[in-house]
Amino acid sequence: MSDADMERNVRRTVGIAVLRRLRRMVDAEVEAEARKSALAARLAWGFALAALAAVAWLAFR
C-alpha cells in the first residue's frame, strides 16, 4: 500500500469519525430541544389552569 493510499484511508476514517461525532451532537441537541418544548408545554398548561382557577375563584367568591 502506497503512502497516498494510506493517507486517503486515514482521511476517510477520520472523516467518518467526525461525521459520526457531529451526528451524535445533532441528536443530543434535537433531544434537548424536544425536552425544552415538552417543559414549555407543561408550564403553559399549568399557567392556563392557574389562571382559570383564579378567574373561577374571583367569579364565585
mmJSON file of the N, C-alpha and C atoms, coordinates in Angstrom:
{"data_MODEL":{"atom_site":{
"group_PDB":["ATOM","ATOM","ATOM","ATOM","ATOM","ATOM","ATOM","ATOM","ATOM","ATOM","ATOM","ATOM","ATOM","ATOM","ATOM","ATOM","ATOM","ATOM","ATOM","ATOM","ATOM","ATOM","ATOM","ATOM","ATOM","ATOM","ATOM","ATOM","ATOM","ATOM","ATOM","ATOM","ATOM","ATOM","ATOM","ATOM","ATOM","ATOM","ATOM","ATOM","ATOM","ATOM","ATOM","ATOM","ATOM","ATOM","ATOM","ATOM","ATOM","ATOM","ATOM","ATOM","ATOM","ATOM","ATOM","ATOM","ATOM","ATOM","ATOM","ATOM","ATOM","ATOM","ATOM","ATOM","ATOM","ATOM","ATOM","ATOM","ATOM","ATOM","ATOM","ATOM","ATOM","ATOM","ATOM","ATOM","ATOM","ATOM","ATOM","ATOM","ATOM","ATOM","ATOM","ATOM","ATOM","ATOM","ATOM","ATOM","ATOM","ATOM","ATOM","ATOM","ATOM","ATOM","ATOM","ATOM","ATOM","ATOM","ATOM","ATOM","ATOM","ATOM","ATOM","ATOM","ATOM","ATOM","ATOM","ATOM","ATOM","ATOM","ATOM","ATOM","ATOM","ATOM","ATOM","ATOM","ATOM","ATOM","ATOM","ATOM","ATOM","ATOM","ATOM","ATOM","ATOM","ATOM","ATOM","ATOM","ATOM","ATOM","ATOM","ATOM","ATOM","ATOM","ATOM","ATOM","ATOM","ATOM","ATOM","ATOM","ATOM","ATOM","ATOM","ATOM","ATOM","ATOM","ATOM","ATOM","ATOM","ATOM","ATOM","ATOM","ATOM","ATOM","ATOM","ATOM","ATOM","ATOM","ATOM","ATOM","ATOM","ATOM","ATOM","ATOM","ATOM","ATOM","ATOM","ATOM","ATOM","ATOM","ATOM","ATOM","ATOM","ATOM","ATOM","ATOM","ATOM","ATOM","ATOM","ATOM","ATOM","ATOM","ATOM"],
"id":[1,2,3,4,5,6,7,8,9,10,11,12,13,14,15,16,17,18,19,20,21,22,23,24,25,26,27,28,29,30,31,32,33,34,35,36,37,38,39,40,41,42,43,44,45,46,47,48,49,50,51,52,53,54,55,56,57,58,59,60,61,62,63,64,65,66,67,68,69,70,71,72,73,74,75,76,77,78,79,80,81,82,83,84,85,86,87,88,89,90,91,92,93,94,95,96,97,98,99,100,101,102,103,104,105,106,107,108,109,110,111,112,113,114,115,116,117,118,119,120,121,122,123,124,125,126,127,128,129,130,131,132,133,134,135,136,137,138,139,140,141,142,143,144,145,146,147,148,149,150,151,152,153,154,155,156,157,158,159,160,161,162,163,164,165,166,167,168,169,170,171,172,173,174,175,176,177,178,179,180,181,182,183],
"type_symbol":["N","C","C","N","C","C","N","C","C","N","C","C","N","C","C","N","C","C","N","C","C","N","C","C","N","C","C","N","C","C","N","C","C","N","C","C","N","C","C","N","C","C","N","C","C","N","C","C","N","C","C","N","C","C","N","C","C","N","C","C","N","C","C","N","C","C","N","C","C","N","C","C","N","C","C","N","C","C","N","C","C","N","C","C","N","C","C","N","C","C","N","C","C","N","C","C","N","C","C","N","C","C","N","C","C","N","C","C","N","C","C","N","C","C","N","C","C","N","C","C","N","C","C","N","C","C","N","C","C","N","C","C","N","C","C","N","C","C","N","C","C","N","C","C","N","C","C","N","C","C","N","C","C","N","C","C","N","C","C","N","C","C","N","C","C","N","C","C","N","C","C","N","C","C","N","C","C","N","C","C","N","C","C"],
"label_atom_id":["N","CA","C","N","CA","C","N","CA","C","N","CA","C","N","CA","C","N","CA","C","N","CA","C","N","CA","C","N","CA","C","N","CA","C","N","CA","C","N","CA","C","N","CA","C","N","CA","C","N","CA","C","N","CA","C","N","CA","C","N","CA","C","N","CA","C","N","CA","C","N","CA","C","N","CA","C","N","CA","C","N","CA","C","N","CA","C","N","CA","C","N","CA","C","N","CA","C","N","CA","C","N","CA","C","N","CA","C","N","CA","C","N","CA","C","N","CA","C","N","CA","C","N","CA","C","N","CA","C","N","CA","C","N","CA","C","N","CA","C","N","CA","C","N","CA","C","N","CA","C","N","CA","C","N","CA","C","N","CA","C","N","CA","C","N","CA","C","N","CA","C","N","CA","C","N","CA","C","N","CA","C","N","CA","C","N","CA","C","N","CA","C","N","CA","C","N","CA","C","N","CA","C","N","CA","C","N","CA","C","N","CA","C"],
"label_alt_id":[null,null,null,null,null,null,null,null,null,null,null,null,null,null,null,null,null,null,null,null,null,null,null,null,null,null,null,null,null,null,null,null,null,null,null,null,null,null,null,null,null,null,null,null,null,null,null,null,null,null,null,null,null,null,null,null,null,null,null,null,null,null,null,null,null,null,null,null,null,null,null,null,null,null,null,null,null,null,null,null,null,null,null,null,null,null,null,null,null,null,null,null,null,null,null,null,null,null,null,null,null,null,null,null,null,null,null,null,null,null,null,null,null,null,null,null,null,null,null,null,null,null,null,null,null,null,null,null,null,null,null,null,null,null,null,null,null,null,null,null,null,null,null,null,null,null,null,null,null,null,null,null,null,null,null,null,null,null,null,null,null,null,null,null,null,null,null,null,null,null,null,null,null,null,null,null,null,null,null,null,null,null,null],
"label_comp_id":["MET","MET","MET","SER","SER","SER","ASP","ASP","ASP","ALA","ALA","ALA","ASP","ASP","ASP","MET","MET","MET","GLU","GLU","GLU","ARG","ARG","ARG","ASN","ASN","ASN","VAL","VAL","VAL","ARG","ARG","ARG","ARG","ARG","ARG","THR","THR","THR","VAL","VAL","VAL","GLY","GLY","GLY","ILE","ILE","ILE","ALA","ALA","ALA","VAL","VAL","VAL","LEU","LEU","LEU","ARG","ARG","ARG","ARG","ARG","ARG","LEU","LEU","LEU","ARG","ARG","ARG","ARG","ARG","ARG","MET","MET","MET","VAL","VAL","VAL","ASP","ASP","ASP","ALA","ALA","ALA","GLU","GLU","GLU","VAL","VAL","VAL","GLU","GLU","GLU","ALA","ALA","ALA","GLU","GLU","GLU","ALA","ALA","ALA","ARG","ARG","ARG","LYS","LYS","LYS","SER","SER","SER","ALA","ALA","ALA","LEU","LEU","LEU","ALA","ALA","ALA","ALA","ALA","ALA","ARG","ARG","ARG","LEU","LEU","LEU","ALA","ALA","ALA","TRP","TRP","TRP","GLY","GLY","GLY","PHE","PHE","PHE","ALA","ALA","ALA","LEU","LEU","LEU","ALA","ALA","ALA","ALA","ALA","ALA","LEU","LEU","LEU","ALA","ALA","ALA","ALA","ALA","ALA","VAL","VAL","VAL","ALA","ALA","ALA","TRP","TRP","TRP","LEU","LEU","LEU","ALA","ALA","ALA","PHE","PHE","PHE","ARG","ARG","ARG"],
"label_asym_id":["A","A","A","A","A","A","A","A","A","A","A","A","A","A","A","A","A","A","A","A","A","A","A","A","A","A","A","A","A","A","A","A","A","A","A","A","A","A","A","A","A","A","A","A","A","A","A","A","A","A","A","A","A","A","A","A","A","A","A","A","A","A","A","A","A","A","A","A","A","A","A","A","A","A","A","A","A","A","A","A","A","A","A","A","A","A","A","A","A","A","A","A","A","A","A","A","A","A","A","A","A","A","A","A","A","A","A","A","A","A","A","A","A","A","A","A","A","A","A","A","A","A","A","A","A","A","A","A","A","A","A","A","A","A","A","A","A","A","A","A","A","A","A","A","A","A","A","A","A","A","A","A","A","A","A","A","A","A","A","A","A","A","A","A","A","A","A","A","A","A","A","A","A","A","A","A","A","A","A","A","A","A","A"],
"label_entity_id":["1","1","1","1","1","1","1","1","1","1","1","1","1","1","1","1","1","1","1","1","1","1","1","1","1","1","1","1","1","1","1","1","1","1","1","1","1","1","1","1","1","1","1","1","1","1","1","1","1","1","1","1","1","1","1","1","1","1","1","1","1","1","1","1","1","1","1","1","1","1","1","1","1","1","1","1","1","1","1","1","1","1","1","1","1","1","1","1","1","1","1","1","1","1","1","1","1","1","1","1","1","1","1","1","1","1","1","1","1","1","1","1","1","1","1","1","1","1","1","1","1","1","1","1","1","1","1","1","1","1","1","1","1","1","1","1","1","1","1","1","1","1","1","1","1","1","1","1","1","1","1","1","1","1","1","1","1","1","1","1","1","1","1","1","1","1","1","1","1","1","1","1","1","1","1","1","1","1","1","1","1","1","1"],
"label_seq_id":[1,1,1,2,2,2,3,3,3,4,4,4,5,5,5,6,6,6,7,7,7,8,8,8,9,9,9,10,10,10,11,11,11,12,12,12,13,13,13,14,14,14,15,15,15,16,16,16,17,17,17,18,18,18,19,19,19,20,20,20,21,21,21,22,22,22,23,23,23,24,24,24,25,25,25,26,26,26,27,27,27,28,28,28,29,29,29,30,30,30,31,31,31,32,32,32,33,33,33,34,34,34,35,35,35,36,36,36,37,37,37,38,38,38,39,39,39,40,40,40,41,41,41,42,42,42,43,43,43,44,44,44,45,45,45,46,46,46,47,47,47,48,48,48,49,49,49,50,50,50,51,51,51,52,52,52,53,53,53,54,54,54,55,55,55,56,56,56,57,57,57,58,58,58,59,59,59,60,60,60,61,61,61],
"pdbx_PDB_ins_code":[null,null,null,null,null,null,null,null,null,null,null,null,null,null,null,null,null,null,null,null,null,null,null,null,null,null,null,null,null,null,null,null,null,null,null,null,null,null,null,null,null,null,null,null,null,null,null,null,null,null,null,null,null,null,null,null,null,null,null,null,null,null,null,null,null,null,null,null,null,null,null,null,null,null,null,null,null,null,null,null,null,null,null,null,null,null,null,null,null,null,null,null,null,null,null,null,null,null,null,null,null,null,null,null,null,null,null,null,null,null,null,null,null,null,null,null,null,null,null,null,null,null,null,null,null,null,null,null,null,null,null,null,null,null,null,null,null,null,null,null,null,null,null,null,null,null,null,null,null,null,null,null,null,null,null,null,null,null,null,null,null,null,null,null,null,null,null,null,null,null,null,null,null,null,null,null,null,null,null,null,null,null,null],
"Cartn_x":[0.85,0.0,0.902,0.638,1.474,1.083,1.938,1.666,0.388,0.138,-1.075,-2.318,-2.267,-3.406,-3.619,-2.524,-2.611,-3.211,-2.728,-3.239,-4.724,-5.122,-6.527,-7.389,-6.914,-7.664,-7.77,-6.676,-6.694,-7.668,-7.606,-8.523,-9.977,-10.222,-11.584,-12.064,-11.216,-11.573,-11.825,-10.954,-11.122,-12.389,-12.647,-13.852,-15.117,-15.138,-16.302,-16.484,-15.384,-15.468,-16.011,-15.581,-16.065,-17.549,-17.974,-19.397,-20.249,-19.756,-20.498,-20.585,-19.484,-19.489,-20.468,-20.468,-21.419,-22.859,-23.104,-24.452,-24.898,-23.983,-24.322,-24.609,-23.839,-24.071,-25.428,-25.76,-27.057,-28.187,-28.039,-29.076,-29.274,-28.177,-28.28,-28.982,-28.679,-29.327,-30.814,-31.169,-32.582,-33.327,-32.704,-33.33,-33.511,-32.506,-32.609,-33.722,-33.846,-34.916,-36.284,-36.393,-37.667,-38.032,-37.032,-37.297,-37.721,-37.055,-37.432,-38.844,-39.189,-40.528,-41.585,-41.317,-42.264,-42.42,-41.331,-41.399,-42.203,-41.989,-42.733,-44.224,-44.582,-45.997,-46.6,-45.866,-46.368,-46.538,-45.584,-45.687,-46.867,-47.073,-48.195,-49.52,-49.664,-50.891,-51.056,-49.98,-50.043,-50.481,-49.904,-50.297,-51.743,-52.155,-53.539,-54.508,-54.19,-55.065,-55.067,-53.926,-53.859,-54.678,-54.603,-55.387,-56.874,-57.256,-58.659,-59.151,-58.337,-58.715,-58.853,-57.964,-58.041,-59.308,-59.639,-60.861,-62.085,-62.098,-63.234,-63.352,-62.237,-62.266,-62.822,-62.385,-62.898,-64.387,-64.808,-66.204,-67.149,-66.733,-67.631,-67.4,-66.641,-66.402,-67.421],
"Cartn_y":[-1.161,0.0,1.233,2.134,3.328,4.355,5.357,6.414,7.167,7.374,8.087,7.293,5.979,5.137,5.152,5.081,5.091,6.414,7.518,8.833,8.961,8.484,8.535,7.72,6.548,5.717,6.377,6.994,7.68,8.849,9.643,10.782,10.311,9.228,8.696,8.249,7.54,7.062,8.228,9.221,10.397,11.15,11.283,11.965,11.274,9.964,9.198,9.376,9.359,9.548,10.934,11.947,13.31,13.406,12.804,12.831,12.129,11.023,10.324,11.184,11.847,12.726,13.879,14.476,15.549,15.051,13.838,13.269,13.105,12.625,12.486,13.844,14.856,16.198,16.736,16.539,16.993,16.245,14.942,14.157,14.633,14.945,15.434,16.787,17.644,18.957,18.829,17.949,17.731,17.199,16.277,15.733,16.818,17.676,18.766,19.734,20.037,20.924,20.294,18.994,18.309,18.351,18.167,18.249,19.657,20.669,22.047,22.345,21.835,22.052,21.388,20.188,19.49,20.236,20.739,21.51,22.791,23.456,24.686,24.396,23.287,22.925,22.647,21.925,21.653,22.941,23.835,25.115,25.937,25.939,26.689,26.144,24.821,24.227,24.567,24.543,24.879,26.315,27.237,28.641,28.854,28.161,28.288,27.784,26.657,26.136,27.053,27.615,28.545,29.802,30.3,31.48,31.164,29.999,29.585,29.459,28.888,28.758,30.137,31.059,32.411,33.122,32.983,33.599,32.976,31.667,30.997,31.433,31.569,32.0,33.421,34.299,35.675,35.731,34.878,34.894,34.356,33.382,32.715,33.113,34.104,34.458,35.405],
"Cartn_z":[0.0,0.0,0.0,-0.915,-1.02,0.04,0.175,1.15,0.801,-0.481,-0.901,-0.52,-0.734,-0.355,1.152,1.888,3.347,3.826,3.256,3.653,3.309,2.155,1.752,2.719,3.107,4.053,5.427,5.862,7.158,7.113,6.044,5.917,5.88,5.192,5.107,6.485,7.2,8.538,9.488,9.438,10.298,9.908,8.625,8.157,8.626,8.543,9.005,10.504,11.255,12.709,13.046,12.311,12.55,12.231,11.138,10.783,11.84,12.365,13.428,14.683,15.016,16.197,16.003,14.815,14.527,14.62,14.128,14.191,15.64,16.499,17.921,18.546,18.169,18.701,18.254,16.996,16.479,17.167,17.324,18.006,19.439,20.126,21.504,21.548,20.585,20.553,20.236,19.326,18.999,20.221,20.936,22.146,23.209,23.366,24.343,23.957,22.679,22.216,22.449,22.24,22.475,23.955,24.824,26.266,26.673,26.107,26.423,25.937,24.771,24.226,25.1,25.562,26.433,27.753,28.298,29.541,29.335,28.218,27.931,27.809,27.187,27.065,28.438,29.28,30.634,31.429,31.321,32.027,31.508,30.205,29.63,30.145,30.181,30.719,32.193,32.934,34.357,34.581,33.816,33.948,33.501,32.446,31.98,33.045,33.657,34.714,35.935,36.275,37.405,37.111,35.893,35.521,35.554,35.062,35.092,36.527,37.389,38.798,39.446,39.104,39.664,39.199,37.928,37.402,38.051,38.193,38.837,40.289,40.97,42.371,42.481,41.558,41.574,41.219,40.312,39.864,40.925,41.695,42.637,44.089,44.34,45.748,46.267],
"occupancy":[1.0,1.0,1.0,1.0,1.0,1.0,1.0,1.0,1.0,1.0,1.0,1.0,1.0,1.0,1.0,1.0,1.0,1.0,1.0,1.0,1.0,1.0,1.0,1.0,1.0,1.0,1.0,1.0,1.0,1.0,1.0,1.0,1.0,1.0,1.0,1.0,1.0,1.0,1.0,1.0,1.0,1.0,1.0,1.0,1.0,1.0,1.0,1.0,1.0,1.0,1.0,1.0,1.0,1.0,1.0,1.0,1.0,1.0,1.0,1.0,1.0,1.0,1.0,1.0,1.0,1.0,1.0,1.0,1.0,1.0,1.0,1.0,1.0,1.0,1.0,1.0,1.0,1.0,1.0,1.0,1.0,1.0,1.0,1.0,1.0,1.0,1.0,1.0,1.0,1.0,1.0,1.0,1.0,1.0,1.0,1.0,1.0,1.0,1.0,1.0,1.0,1.0,1.0,1.0,1.0,1.0,1.0,1.0,1.0,1.0,1.0,1.0,1.0,1.0,1.0,1.0,1.0,1.0,1.0,1.0,1.0,1.0,1.0,1.0,1.0,1.0,1.0,1.0,1.0,1.0,1.0,1.0,1.0,1.0,1.0,1.0,1.0,1.0,1.0,1.0,1.0,1.0,1.0,1.0,1.0,1.0,1.0,1.0,1.0,1.0,1.0,1.0,1.0,1.0,1.0,1.0,1.0,1.0,1.0,1.0,1.0,1.0,1.0,1.0,1.0,1.0,1.0,1.0,1.0,1.0,1.0,1.0,1.0,1.0,1.0,1.0,1.0,1.0,1.0,1.0,1.0,1.0,1.0],
"B_iso_or_equiv":[0.0,0.0,0.0,0.0,0.0,0.0,0.0,0.0,0.0,0.0,0.0,0.0,0.0,0.0,0.0,0.0,0.0,0.0,0.0,0.0,0.0,0.0,0.0,0.0,0.0,0.0,0.0,0.0,0.0,0.0,0.0,0.0,0.0,0.0,0.0,0.0,0.0,0.0,0.0,0.0,0.0,0.0,0.0,0.0,0.0,0.0,0.0,0.0,0.0,0.0,0.0,0.0,0.0,0.0,0.0,0.0,0.0,0.0,0.0,0.0,0.0,0.0,0.0,0.0,0.0,0.0,0.0,0.0,0.0,0.0,0.0,0.0,0.0,0.0,0.0,0.0,0.0,0.0,0.0,0.0,0.0,0.0,0.0,0.0,0.0,0.0,0.0,0.0,0.0,0.0,0.0,0.0,0.0,0.0,0.0,0.0,0.0,0.0,0.0,0.0,0.0,0.0,0.0,0.0,0.0,0.0,0.0,0.0,0.0,0.0,0.0,0.0,0.0,0.0,0.0,0.0,0.0,0.0,0.0,0.0,0.0,0.0,0.0,0.0,0.0,0.0,0.0,0.0,0.0,0.0,0.0,0.0,0.0,0.0,0.0,0.0,0.0,0.0,0.0,0.0,0.0,0.0,0.0,0.0,0.0,0.0,0.0,0.0,0.0,0.0,0.0,0.0,0.0,0.0,0.0,0.0,0.0,0.0,0.0,0.0,0.0,0.0,0.0,0.0,0.0,0.0,0.0,0.0,0.0,0.0,0.0,0.0,0.0,0.0,0.0,0.0,0.0,0.0,0.0,0.0,0.0,0.0,0.0],
"pdbx_formal_charge":[null,null,null,null,null,null,null,null,null,null,null,null,null,null,null,null,null,null,null,null,null,null,null,null,null,null,null,null,null,null,null,null,null,null,null,null,null,null,null,null,null,null,null,null,null,null,null,null,null,null,null,null,null,null,null,null,null,null,null,null,null,null,null,null,null,null,null,null,null,null,null,null,null,null,null,null,null,null,null,null,null,null,null,null,null,null,null,null,null,null,null,null,null,null,null,null,null,null,null,null,null,null,null,null,null,null,null,null,null,null,null,null,null,null,null,null,null,null,null,null,null,null,null,null,null,null,null,null,null,null,null,null,null,null,null,null,null,null,null,null,null,null,null,null,null,null,null,null,null,null,null,null,null,null,null,null,null,null,null,null,null,null,null,null,null,null,null,null,null,null,null,null,null,null,null,null,null,null,null,null,null,null,null],
"auth_seq_id":[1,1,1,2,2,2,3,3,3,4,4,4,5,5,5,6,6,6,7,7,7,8,8,8,9,9,9,10,10,10,11,11,11,12,12,12,13,13,13,14,14,14,15,15,15,16,16,16,17,17,17,18,18,18,19,19,19,20,20,20,21,21,21,22,22,22,23,23,23,24,24,24,25,25,25,26,26,26,27,27,27,28,28,28,29,29,29,30,30,30,31,31,31,32,32,32,33,33,33,34,34,34,35,35,35,36,36,36,37,37,37,38,38,38,39,39,39,40,40,40,41,41,41,42,42,42,43,43,43,44,44,44,45,45,45,46,46,46,47,47,47,48,48,48,49,49,49,50,50,50,51,51,51,52,52,52,53,53,53,54,54,54,55,55,55,56,56,56,57,57,57,58,58,58,59,59,59,60,60,60,61,61,61],
"auth_comp_id":["MET","MET","MET","SER","SER","SER","ASP","ASP","ASP","ALA","ALA","ALA","ASP","ASP","ASP","MET","MET","MET","GLU","GLU","GLU","ARG","ARG","ARG","ASN","ASN","ASN","VAL","VAL","VAL","ARG","ARG","ARG","ARG","ARG","ARG","THR","THR","THR","VAL","VAL","VAL","GLY","GLY","GLY","ILE","ILE","ILE","ALA","ALA","ALA","VAL","VAL","VAL","LEU","LEU","LEU","ARG","ARG","ARG","ARG","ARG","ARG","LEU","LEU","LEU","ARG","ARG","ARG","ARG","ARG","ARG","MET","MET","MET","VAL","VAL","VAL","ASP","ASP","ASP","ALA","ALA","ALA","GLU","GLU","GLU","VAL","VAL","VAL","GLU","GLU","GLU","ALA","ALA","ALA","GLU","GLU","GLU","ALA","ALA","ALA","ARG","ARG","ARG","LYS","LYS","LYS","SER","SER","SER","ALA","ALA","ALA","LEU","LEU","LEU","ALA","ALA","ALA","ALA","ALA","ALA","ARG","ARG","ARG","LEU","LEU","LEU","ALA","ALA","ALA","TRP","TRP","TRP","GLY","GLY","GLY","PHE","PHE","PHE","ALA","ALA","ALA","LEU","LEU","LEU","ALA","ALA","ALA","ALA","ALA","ALA","LEU","LEU","LEU","ALA","ALA","ALA","ALA","ALA","ALA","VAL","VAL","VAL","ALA","ALA","ALA","TRP","TRP","TRP","LEU","LEU","LEU","ALA","ALA","ALA","PHE","PHE","PHE","ARG","ARG","ARG"],
"auth_asym_id":["A","A","A","A","A","A","A","A","A","A","A","A","A","A","A","A","A","A","A","A","A","A","A","A","A","A","A","A","A","A","A","A","A","A","A","A","A","A","A","A","A","A","A","A","A","A","A","A","A","A","A","A","A","A","A","A","A","A","A","A","A","A","A","A","A","A","A","A","A","A","A","A","A","A","A","A","A","A","A","A","A","A","A","A","A","A","A","A","A","A","A","A","A","A","A","A","A","A","A","A","A","A","A","A","A","A","A","A","A","A","A","A","A","A","A","A","A","A","A","A","A","A","A","A","A","A","A","A","A","A","A","A","A","A","A","A","A","A","A","A","A","A","A","A","A","A","A","A","A","A","A","A","A","A","A","A","A","A","A","A","A","A","A","A","A","A","A","A","A","A","A","A","A","A","A","A","A","A","A","A","A","A","A"],
"auth_atom_id":["N","CA","C","N","CA","C","N","CA","C","N","CA","C","N","CA","C","N","CA","C","N","CA","C","N","CA","C","N","CA","C","N","CA","C","N","CA","C","N","CA","C","N","CA","C","N","CA","C","N","CA","C","N","CA","C","N","CA","C","N","CA","C","N","CA","C","N","CA","C","N","CA","C","N","CA","C","N","CA","C","N","CA","C","N","CA","C","N","CA","C","N","CA","C","N","CA","C","N","CA","C","N","CA","C","N","CA","C","N","CA","C","N","CA","C","N","CA","C","N","CA","C","N","CA","C","N","CA","C","N","CA","C","N","CA","C","N","CA","C","N","CA","C","N","CA","C","N","CA","C","N","CA","C","N","CA","C","N","CA","C","N","CA","C","N","CA","C","N","CA","C","N","CA","C","N","CA","C","N","CA","C","N","CA","C","N","CA","C","N","CA","C","N","CA","C","N","CA","C","N","CA","C","N","CA","C","N","CA","C","N","CA","C"],
"pdbx_PDB_model_num":[1,1,1,1,1,1,1,1,1,1,1,1,1,1,1,1,1,1,1,1,1,1,1,1,1,1,1,1,1,1,1,1,1,1,1,1,1,1,1,1,1,1,1,1,1,1,1,1,1,1,1,1,1,1,1,1,1,1,1,1,1,1,1,1,1,1,1,1,1,1,1,1,1,1,1,1,1,1,1,1,1,1,1,1,1,1,1,1,1,1,1,1,1,1,1,1,1,1,1,1,1,1,1,1,1,1,1,1,1,1,1,1,1,1,1,1,1,1,1,1,1,1,1,1,1,1,1,1,1,1,1,1,1,1,1,1,1,1,1,1,1,1,1,1,1,1,1,1,1,1,1,1,1,1,1,1,1,1,1,1,1,1,1,1,1,1,1,1,1,1,1,1,1,1,1,1,1,1,1,1,1,1,1]
}}}
